[in-house]
Amino acid sequence: MASKTNPFAFLQQVRAEIAKVTWPTRRETMITTVMVFIMVVLAMLFFLLVDQTIGWLVARLLGLGG
């Protein structure tokens, strides 16, 4: 069985670990957010194109194209 940690010592360890965290700046957060939105739009366009192409091919193969 693992030894138990004193709650006060545990809180000290938590504070020490939190102090090691490097938070992104507002500018870094905004750049990352914009990059995510750009990638989402690119993925959306890619899957739209693939979906339309596959739909068109299936319609042609099944003779549903009019």
N, CA, C and O atoms as a DFTB+ gen file, in Angstrom:
264 C
 N C O
     1  1       0.850      -1.171       0.000
     2  2       0.000       0.000       0.000
     3  2       0.906       1.248       0.000
     4  3       1.930       1.276       0.683
     5  1       0.530       2.246      -0.747
     6  2       1.325       3.470      -0.844
     7  2       1.188       4.288       0.434
     8  3       0.148       4.276       1.093
     9  1       2.270       5.002       0.771
    10  2       2.211       5.831       1.977
    11  2       1.321       7.040       1.730
    12  3       1.254       7.567       0.620
    13  1       0.651       7.461       2.773
    14  2      -0.257       8.602       2.654
    15  2       0.514       9.907       2.773
    16  3       1.460      10.021       3.552
    17  1       0.087      10.900       1.975
    18  2       0.726      12.210       2.002
    19  2      -0.084      13.144       2.881
    20  3      -1.315      13.151       2.840
    21  1       0.603      13.907       3.653
    22  2      -0.025      14.924       4.482
    23  2      -0.772      15.903       3.567
    24  3      -0.193      16.348       2.577
    25  1      -2.041      16.259       3.857
    26  2      -2.781      17.191       2.996
    27  2      -2.064      18.524       2.793
    28  3      -2.124      19.091       1.703
    29  1      -1.388      19.032       3.820
    30  2      -0.655      20.290       3.690
    31  2       0.509      20.129       2.718
    32  3       0.752      21.003       1.885
    33  1       1.225      19.020       2.822
    34  2       2.350      18.749       1.911
    35  2       1.820      18.570       0.482
    36  3       2.435      19.026      -0.482
    37  1       0.685      17.907       0.366
    38  2       0.088      17.720      -0.962
    39  2      -0.226      19.070      -1.605
    40  3       0.081      19.282      -2.778
    41  1      -0.835      19.986      -0.844
    42  2      -1.164      21.305      -1.389
    43  2       0.098      22.073      -1.774
    44  3       0.099      22.807      -2.762
    45  1       1.159      21.912      -1.008
    46  2       2.429      22.553      -1.361
    47  2       2.957      21.996      -2.686
    48  3       3.451      22.744      -3.529
    49  1       2.847      20.689      -2.856
    50  2       3.300      20.057      -4.100
    51  2       2.462      20.529      -5.283
    52  3       2.994      20.765      -6.368
    53  1       1.164      20.667      -5.079
    54  2       0.286      21.147      -6.147
    55  2       0.667      22.564      -6.545
    56  3       0.763      22.875      -7.732
    57  1       0.887      23.432      -5.544
    58  2       1.284      24.820      -5.842
    59  2       2.616      24.866      -6.580
    60  3       2.797      25.688      -7.478
    61  1       3.548      23.992      -6.210
    62  2       4.855      23.949      -6.877
    63  2       4.694      23.532      -8.338
    64  3       5.348      24.081      -9.224
    65  1       3.826      22.569      -8.577
    66  2       3.606      22.115      -9.961
    67  2       2.905      23.195     -10.781
    68  3       3.248      23.404     -11.945
    69  1       1.931      23.880     -10.193
    70  2       1.221      24.951     -10.898
    71  2       2.188      26.069     -11.262
    72  3       2.050      26.693     -12.314
    73  1       3.156      26.322     -10.406
    74  2       4.134      27.379     -10.680
    75  2       5.003      27.048     -11.895
    76  3       5.551      27.951     -12.528
    77  1       5.132      25.762     -12.225
    78  2       5.945      25.334     -13.366
    79  2       5.210      25.509     -14.700
    80  3       5.838      25.489     -15.758
    81  1       3.896      25.680     -14.655
    82  2       3.098      25.780     -15.878
    83  2       3.410      27.094     -16.592
    84  3       3.450      28.156     -15.970
    85  1       3.629      27.010     -17.899
    86  2       3.815      28.229     -18.694
    87  2       2.552      28.445     -19.511
    88  3       2.219      27.644     -20.384
    89  1       1.861      29.522     -19.225
    90  2       0.605      29.812     -19.888
    91  2       0.864      30.584     -21.178
    92  3       1.763      31.423     -21.221
    93  1       0.086      30.312     -22.237
    94  2       0.281      31.055     -23.487
    95  2      -0.159      32.514     -23.324
    96  3      -1.022      32.839     -22.509
    97  1       0.460      33.367     -24.122
    98  2       0.062      34.777     -24.101
    99  2      -1.255      34.919     -24.859
   100  3      -1.699      33.992     -25.537
   101  1      -1.863      36.076     -24.733
   102  2      -3.114      36.333     -25.457
   103  2      -2.876      36.219     -26.961
   104  3      -3.708      35.678     -27.690
   105  1      -1.721      36.738     -27.424
   106  2      -1.401      36.695     -28.858
   107  2      -1.254      35.242     -29.336
   108  3      -1.776      34.883     -30.391
   109  1      -0.551      34.413     -28.569
   110  2      -0.390      33.006     -28.939
   111  2      -1.740      32.294     -28.988
   112  3      -1.990      31.475     -29.872
   113  1      -2.606      32.615     -28.027
   114  2      -3.931      31.998     -27.998
   115  2      -4.746      32.403     -29.222
   116  3      -5.414      31.564     -29.827
   117  1      -4.696      33.684     -29.590
   118  2      -5.446      34.153     -30.756
   119  2      -4.909      33.524     -32.046
   120  3      -5.694      33.118     -32.903
   121  1      -3.593      33.439     -32.193
   122  2      -3.007      32.844     -33.396
   123  2      -3.406      31.376     -33.500
   124  3      -3.778      30.905     -34.575
   125  1      -3.329      30.662     -32.395
   126  2      -3.710      29.249     -32.394
   127  2      -5.186      29.073     -32.728
   128  3      -5.554      28.160     -33.468
   129  1      -6.030      29.946     -32.183
   130  2      -7.465      29.879     -32.459
   131  2      -7.742      30.104     -33.938
   132  3      -8.535      29.379     -34.538
   133  1      -7.099      31.095     -34.524
   134  2      -7.289      31.374     -35.955
   135  2      -6.810      30.189     -36.784
   136  3      -7.458      29.814     -37.761
   137  1      -5.685      29.599     -36.405
   138  2      -5.171      28.439     -37.139
   139  2      -6.154      27.267     -37.077
   140  3      -6.352      26.566     -38.069
   141  1      -6.762      27.061     -35.921
   142  2      -7.747      25.984     -35.780
   143  2      -8.941      26.241     -36.696
   144  3      -9.404      25.324     -37.374
   145  1      -9.450      27.485     -36.725
   146  2     -10.584      27.795     -37.592
   147  2     -10.231      27.604     -39.066
   148  3     -11.053      27.109     -39.837
   149  1      -9.020      27.991     -39.462
   150  2      -8.591      27.801     -40.851
   151  2      -8.553      26.311     -41.188
   152  3      -9.022      25.905     -42.252
   153  1      -8.001      25.496     -40.294
   154  2      -7.934      24.051     -40.542
   155  2      -9.330      23.433     -40.597
   156  3      -9.570      22.513     -41.379
   157  1     -10.242      23.926     -39.781
   158  2     -11.620      23.417     -39.810
   159  2     -12.263      23.728     -41.160
   160  3     -12.930      22.871     -41.740
   161  1     -12.069      24.941     -41.659
   162  2     -12.643      25.321     -42.954
   163  2     -12.026      24.474     -44.064
   164  3     -12.742      24.005     -44.948
   165  1     -10.706      24.270     -44.031
   166  2     -10.058      23.450     -45.057
   167  2     -10.565      22.009     -45.014
   168  3     -10.827      21.408     -46.056
   169  1     -10.704      21.459     -43.811
   170  2     -11.225      20.098     -43.681
   171  2     -12.666      20.028     -44.190
   172  3     -13.047      19.068     -44.860
   173  1     -13.461      21.046     -43.870
   174  2     -14.847      21.082     -44.318
   175  2     -14.919      21.084     -45.846
   176  3     -15.702      20.343     -46.439
   177  1     -14.096      21.923     -46.476
   178  2     -14.092      21.989     -47.939
   179  2     -13.627      20.676     -48.559
   180  3     -14.192      20.217     -49.551
   181  1     -12.597      20.075     -47.972
   182  2     -12.104      18.788     -48.475
   183  2     -13.201      17.730     -48.423
   184  3     -13.460      17.054     -49.418
   185  1     -13.847      17.584     -47.267
   186  2     -14.873      16.549     -47.136
   187  2     -16.108      16.862     -47.969
   188  3     -16.772      15.940     -48.442
   189  1     -16.429      18.125     -48.160
   190  2     -17.526      18.494     -49.053
   191  2     -17.206      18.051     -50.478
   192  3     -18.054      17.465     -51.150
   193  1     -15.991      18.328     -50.940
   194  2     -15.571      17.938     -52.287
   195  2     -15.590      16.422     -52.454
   196  3     -16.088      15.911     -53.457
   197  1     -15.051      15.709     -51.478
   198  2     -15.038      14.240     -51.556
   199  2     -16.464      13.702     -51.549
   200  3     -16.772      12.797     -52.324
   201  1     -17.334      14.225     -50.707
   202  2     -18.715      13.772     -50.623
   203  2     -19.452      14.017     -51.939
   204  3     -20.164      13.143     -52.435
   205  1     -19.274      15.209     -52.496
   206  2     -19.938      15.520     -53.763
   207  2     -19.435      14.615     -54.890
   208  3     -20.220      14.159     -55.721
   209  1     -18.137      14.360     -54.916
   210  2     -17.554      13.512     -55.952
   211  2     -18.067      12.083     -55.834
   212  3     -18.471      11.483     -56.830
   213  1     -18.055      11.544     -54.636
   214  2     -18.542      10.178     -54.445
   215  2     -20.027      10.099     -54.765
   216  3     -20.469       9.137     -55.393
   217  1     -20.801      11.084     -54.347
   218  2     -22.232      11.102     -54.668
   219  2     -22.476      11.138     -56.161
   220  3     -23.359      10.444     -56.664
   221  1     -21.695      11.946     -56.882
   222  2     -21.838      12.035     -58.335
   223  2     -21.475      10.698     -58.988
   224  3     -22.180      10.243     -59.888
   225  1     -20.381      10.065     -58.541
   226  2     -19.980       8.765     -59.112
   227  2     -21.023       7.689     -58.853
   228  3     -21.337       6.908     -59.751
   229  1     -21.561       7.635     -57.652
   230  2     -22.572       6.630     -57.338
   231  2     -23.831       6.865     -58.166
   232  3     -24.436       5.910     -58.653
   233  1     -24.230       8.115     -58.330
   234  2     -25.411       8.420     -59.146
   235  2     -25.180       7.999     -60.588
   236  3     -26.094       7.472     -61.222
   237  1     -23.996       8.213     -61.119
   238  2     -23.685       7.798     -62.500
   239  2     -23.692       6.272     -62.616
   240  3     -24.241       5.719     -63.569
   241  1     -23.080       5.597     -61.641
   242  2     -23.009       4.129     -61.689
   243  2     -24.384       3.490     -61.592
   244  3     -24.637       2.464     -62.224
   245  1     -25.273       4.084     -60.810
   246  2     -26.612       3.511     -60.638
   247  2     -27.612       4.055     -61.653
   248  3     -28.783       3.676     -61.636
   249  1     -27.163       4.926     -62.519
   250  2     -28.043       5.463     -63.541
   251  2     -29.075       6.430     -63.002
   252  3     -30.143       6.575     -63.596
   253  1     -28.794       7.088     -61.909
   254  2     -29.743       8.012     -61.331
   255  2     -29.490       9.449     -61.746
   256  3     -30.130      10.375     -61.249
   257  1     -28.541       9.624     -62.671
   258  2     -28.141      10.964     -63.053
   259  2     -29.040      11.637     -64.059
   260  3     -28.752      12.757     -64.482
   261  1     -30.096      11.007     -64.447
   262  2     -31.047      11.644     -65.383
   263  2     -30.638      11.468     -66.759
   264  3     -31.319      11.937     -67.670
